[in-house]
Amino acid sequence: MNTTMGKLSLLAVAGSILGITPAVAQKQPPPEGGSPKAFTVPSNETYTLPNGMKVTLVLYGIIPKAAINLSVDAGEVNEGTSRTGVASLTTDLMKEGTEKLSAQQVAEAAARMGSTLEIHAGQDQTKLGIDVLQEFAPDAVKLLADVAQHPRLPQSEIDRLKNDALRQIALQNSQPQTIALVRFRKILYGDHPYAIVVPTESDIKKLTLQDAKDFYTGNFGAQRAHLYVAGKFDPAAVKKAISESFANWSKGPARMENVPVLKPQPVMDLTDRPGAPQSTLIVGLPVPPATSPDAVSLIVANSLLGGSFNSRITANIREQKGYTYSPRSEISRRYHDGYWAETADVTTQFTGPSLKEIFSEVKRMQQEPVTDAELKGIQNYLSGIFVIQNSSRGALIGQLENVDFQGLGENYLKTYVAKVNAVTPAVVQKVTQDYIKPEEMTTVVVGDKAKIADQLTGFQPAK
C-alpha cells in the first residue's frame, strides 16, 4: 500500500475515534473551593533588652532550621540630601568583615552552619539575615551580632564597591520601567527621600569612606533594632547568646520619623524613548497608610482591579485586547505611607487605548458593585495566598517585621483573613470611589513620543 495513503487512512481512523468522544474529553470545571481558613499565628515571645533592642522568638515548624533576622530602622530615608546612596554603600562595606573576622572568615563561618549571611539596605530599614541548621542558632546569633556591631568598613574596598554601584546604576537607568518609576516617584514625592529610586552617578562618585562611617554611627544602635528568631531552636541557648552578644550594643539614636505629606498630582508626564516598540505606563495616586481602617478593603479592591491574574484590568488589556503581557497594580508601602499604581508595558500603537481601558475599569468599579461571585473568588485567593505566604520561617518573620514596623498591632495577622472575607461589594465600591480616583492620578508614560503623543490627547489626566 502506498505509504502516504496508509498514513491518511490512519489519520482518518484516528479522526473518527476522536470524533465520537468529545463528551468524554471535555474539560470539567474545577471543584468549588472550601471555606477560607484563618491564619494561626504561632506562639511567640517578645521582650526588650536593657539597651532598648527588641527580641521576638517564634518556635515554628518541624524542619530543623532556624532563621535569624535583625531589622534596624536605618535606610535610604536617613541618608540626607547630600549623601544619596550611602545606605547601600554602608551595607556593602558591612559584608567585608568585622574587626576580628575577614569577609572570607565570615562567609566560612556562615557556610559551616549551612547558610550565607545577607545584608540589605531598603528605604526605611537595613536587614541582616541568616538561616541555619537548628544546632547552630546560638552561633548564628553571635555571628550576626558581630557583623551588626563591629563592621570593619575597609578603605581598601571602597573604590570597587562604588564601581559596582555605578555599573548597576547604568543598567537600571537603561530600563524603561526604571525611567518611569523615577519620574512617577519624583512627581509624587518631590524633595522627600522616597522620591529617590536610583542614585545618580555623581551621588555615588562623591561618597567617601567617612560618609559610610558617619551613616553607620549616626543610625545604627540597639534602640532602632529588632531581632527575630523563627524555626526550631533551643530557646534557652538562643536567649543566652542574644544576651551575651547584644547586651553591650550602645543604645544609639532614637528612631527618626520622616513621613511625607502627599497630595495627588494629576499630571501627564511623557519621557521620549525614540524607537521604543513598547510604552511603559504608570498611573497612580497616594492612598491611606497601612494603619487605616480601610487598608484591608483597599487590598481587596486592588486585587479585583489589577493586583491578581484574574483581575479586571488584566483580563481587559491582556486577555481580551492583547495590548500587554503582564500588567499589574499594587499598593506600594513605606513607613506610614503608600500609593496605588497600575503598571504596564504596552504595544506602542495601543498606548492611548490602554490608558482608556485602565481608567474605564476603575470607573466601572466605582459605578457598579462587583458581583458576589467575583468578590468571593478574590477573597478565596487572598485568604489562600496569605496562609501560604506565611508557611516558612523567613516569610513568618517578614510578616511579624511588617506588623511591628507599621505599628499594626498584635491582632493584625490573626484577623486578616476574617477582615478580607468581611468586605462586601458595597465596601469595594466605596473605597474605590474614595481613594482610587482617575481624575487625581499621576500618569507617566515612557515611549516613542513621535508615535504616541497624539494618543495621549485627553489624558491630562483622564476625566
N, C-alpha and C positions, 0 to 999 in steps of 0.2 A: 504493500500500500504506500502511496505517496506520503512522504513524511509530513509535508505541510498539511495535507488533507487529514492525516491522523491527528495532528495537533488541534486542528479546527474541530474535529469530532469530539475530542476530549473536552475542549472548551465548551462545546455545545451541551455536553452531558453535565459538566460542572454547572453551567448556567441554569440548566433545567432543575438541577438539585437545589441550587441557591434560590431559584425562583419559587419553590414550594415551601421554603422555610423562613420567610421573613418574620412571621409572628414569633417564632421561637427565638430568633436572633435579635429581636427588637430590644433596644436599651430600656432597662427598667428604671423608674425614678428611685432616687435614694430614699432610704427609710427616714421617717421623721425623727429629728433629734430629740434627745431626752431633756429633762429639766436641767437648767444650769446649776452647777454645784458651787457653793460658796468656797472661797479660798480660806483655808485654816492657817493662820499664822503660827509657825512653830513657837513653842515656849522659848522665851529668851530673857536674858538678864542684862540690864543696863546700869552702869554705875559710873561715878566720876572720881578720877584720881585727885589728890590734894592740889596738884598744879593746874587743874581745870580740864584735863583731857578726858573725854568721854570714851567709854568702852561698852560694846554690845557683844554678848556671846550667845550664839544660837546653836544648840545641838540639833543636827538635822541630817536626815538621810541614813543610808546603810553603807554607802561606798566609803572605804577607809581613807578619806582625804579631807583636808581642811583648807578653806580659803581664808586668807588674812588680808584685809584691805584697810588702808589708812587714808582717810579723806581729810584734807587740810583746806580750810577756807582761804585759799590764796590762788589767784588765777589771773587771766588776762585783764579782768576788771580792775586789778590792783596795780597795773603797770604804770599808769600815769601817761600823760600826753607825750613825754619826751623819751620814753623807753619802750615803745611798742615792739613786741617780740621777745622781751626779756623773760617772760614766764616760761616759754618753751625752751629758750636757751638755758635757763637755770636748771630745768628738769633734765635736759640732755646732759648737762655737766654733772648732775647728781648720779647719772648712770656710770660715771667714770671712776667710781670707787669712793672709799671713805678714808678717814685719817689713818686707819690701821690696815685697810684692805684695798688692794688694787682692783680695777674693774674686772680683771680676769679672776681674781680670787673671789669676788662677789658672785660672778657667774658660776664658778665652780662650786661654791657653797650652795647656791640655789639648785644646781644640777644634781648634787648629791642627795637633795631632798625630793628629787623628781620634778623639778619645776624651773621656771625662769622668773626673775623679778621685773615687773613692769612699772614704769613711771610715766605719767602723762599729765600735762597741764591743760585744763579746759578754761572756759570763760570765767567760771566762778570758783573752781576748786582744782587742786592738784591731788591726784590719786596715785598711791603706791599699792601694788598688789602682788601676791604670791599664792599659789595653790599647790599644796604639798601633801605628801603621804602623811597619814594620821600621826605616826610616831614622831614626826619632825616638826609638829606645830609649835612647840615652845622655841625650838631653834630658829624657826622661820620668823617668829615674833622678834627675836633678838636681832636677826639679820636686818629685817625691815626697820627696826628702831635705829640701828647703826646708820643705815643709809639716810634715814629721815633727819637724824640729829647731827651727824658728823660727816657731811659730804666733803669730799676733797676739793672739788671745784678747781681742777688743774688749769693753769695758764696754757700748758702745752697743747690742750685740745681745743682751745677757743677758735682758732682760725679754721680748723677742719669742720667744726660744728656749724660755724657761720656759713662756710661754703656749702655745706649740705643744705642748710636752710635756704640759701639763695637758689639752689637748684630746684628745691621743692616749690618755691615761690614762682619761679619761671614756668614750671609745669602747671601749677594751679591757674596762673593767670592766662594760660593758653586755652583754658576750657571755658566754653560759653556759659556753663552752669555757674562757674565761679564768678565770672564777669557779672552775670545777672544778680547773683546773691550779694555781691559787693555793692551794686547800685541800690538794690532793694533795702538793704540794711542801713546804708548811708542816708537814704531818704527818710527812713523810719526813725532812726536813732540820732541823726545829726552828729553832734560832737561827743556823745556818750561812748564809752569804751565798747559797748555792744555793737557799735557800728562797724568795728574792725573785723573783717573776715580773714584777710591776708595782710601781713605787714608789707611795707614797701621795701625795695632793695636798699634804699638809703637808711630806712629804720634799722635794718639788720647790720649794715656796714658800720654804723656808728656805735654799736653796742660794744662795751668793754667787759672784761672780767669783773671789774669793780661794780659795774651795773648789776651783774648777776649776784655778786656777794651782797650788795645792798638790798636787792629784791628778796634774797633768802632771809637775811637778818631782819628785814622790815616786815616780813609777812608770815614766817614760819614760827610756830610756837604751840605749846600744849593746849592753850585755851581755844585755839582755832582747829584743833584736831579731834577726830573721832575714829577709833579703831573698831573694826568689825571682824569677828571670827565666826565662821559658819561651817558646819560639817560634823565630822567625827573627830573628837579630840578629848584629852583629859583636862577637864575644867580647872582642877587644882593646879596642875602643872602649867597650864597656859596663863592662869592668873598670876602665878609666881613669876613667870617670865615677863609678863607685862609690867608688874610692879618693879622688878629689878631693872628692866630696860628703859622704861619711860618715866620713872619717878623723878629723875633729876633733870628732865627736859624743862627748860625755862618756860615760864608762863607765856611770855611773848605778848604781842599786841592783841587787843580785842578785835573781834570780827568787824570788818568795815562793810557798811551797807551803802550801796550806791544804786538805788532803784530808779530807773528812768521814769519820767512822767511823759507818756506818749499820747499824741493826738493823731487821728487819722490824717494821712497826707494824700488826698485824692488827685494824683498827678499821673500823667503818662510819661514814661521815660524810655527813650529809644537809643540803643547803642548800635552803631553801624558795624556790621561784620560782612564786608563785601564778599560775595560768592558763597555765602553760607547756604547749604542745602536745607537747613532747618532754622527755625526761630525758637529760641528759648524764652519761655514765658514764666513770670512770677506775678501773681496777683494776690494781694492780701492786705491785712489791716490789724491793728492791735486788738487783743481780746483780754478779758479779765485774768488775773493770776490764778495759779493752781488752788489757792485758798478760797476762791469764790464759791458761793453756794451753787452756782451754775456750771462749775468746772466739769463735772461728770456728764451733765446733759450736753455740754459742748463737745465732749469726746464722742458721744453717740451721734450727734448731728454731723460732726466732721466725718465719721466713718460712713455715714449714709451718703454724704455729699461726694467725697473723693478720697477718703482715708482707708479704703479697703478695695480689694479686687472687684467686689460686686457693687461698688458704689455707683451713684448716678452719673457723675461726670466721667468716670472711667468707662461705663457702659456706653455713654453717648459718643465721646470723641475718640475712643479706642475701638470698641466693638462695633458700633453702628456706623460711624463715619470714617474710621480708619485714618484720622488725622495724626495720630501719635501712637507710640507703642507703650509707653509707661508713664502716664500721668499720675499724679498723686497729690493729695492735700495733707496737711499736718497742722497740729498746734505745737509750735516751737516754743519751748520754755527756757527761761533762765531764772535767776532768783527773783521771785515775786513779779515776774514779767512774762509776757507771752504775745504771740501773734498767730493768726491763722493765715495760711498761704496755700494756694494751688500752684503747682509747678508742672510744666510740660515742655517737652521738645517736640515741636510740631513741624510738619512739612511746610516749607516756605509759602507755598500758594494757599495754604489753609490757615495762615496766621490770624487774620481777622475773623474768619468763621469760627476758629477755635475759641477766641475770646467771647464771641457772641454766645456760643453754647455754654461756656463756663458760667457766664453771668445769668444766662437763661435758666440753668439748673438751680442756681442759688435762688433766683426769684420764684421758681416753681415751688421750692421747698418753703419759701416764705408765704406763698399764697394758698398752697394746698397741703393739708396734713398728709403725711406719709401713711401708707396702708399698715394695718396691724401686722400683716404677714411680712412685709418688707422690714418693718421695725424689729419684729421678733427674730428674723434671720440675722440682723446685725447684732442684736443683743446676745444671741447664742454665740455668735462669732467672737464678740468682745469678751464674754464670760469664759469661753473656752481658751482663748489665747492668753488670757490673764493667768489662769491656773497653770497652763503650760509654761509660760514665761517665768514663773516662779518656781519651777521644778528643778533648779540646780542651785548649788551653793552660791556661785557668783551672781546669778540672777536675783536670788533672795536678798543678798547683800545690796544689790543695786536698788531694789525696792525700798529697803529699810533706809538706805542713804538718802533717797529722794524724799521720803516722808520726813526724815529729820531735817534735811536741808531746807525744804519748803515750809516746814512747820505745819504739816497736815494733821498731826495728831495720831495717837496710837490706834484709833479705831478705823483709820482710813482704809487700810488693807483688808480688815475684817468685813467692812461694809460695802466695799467697792462693787462686788458682783450684785448685791441686792440693789444698790443705787442705780446701776446700769439698767437692771431689769424693771425698775420702777418708773423709768422715763416713758412718757406717753407720747402719742403723735402730736397732741396739742403742745406739749413741752418742747418737742423738737422744733415745731413751727415757731414758737415764741422766741427761743434762744437764737434761731436763725434770723428772725426779724430784728431782734435786739442787738446782735453782735456781728453778724456776717452780712454787711450791707455793701452791695456793689457800688453805690454812689460815693462811698467813703474809701474805696480801695486804692492802694498804690498799684499801678500797673507798670511792670518792667518788661521790656522786650529787647532781646539781643538777636540781631539778624541782618539780612541784606536790605539796607534801607531803600535802595532803588526799587526793590520788588515788593516791599511790604508797607511802605509809608502810606500809600493810598488806602490800603486795607485797614489802617488804624484810625481813619477818619470816623469820628463819632465815639471813640473810646477815650474820652479826656476827663474822667473815665466814663464808662457806660452809665447811662441814666435809666 
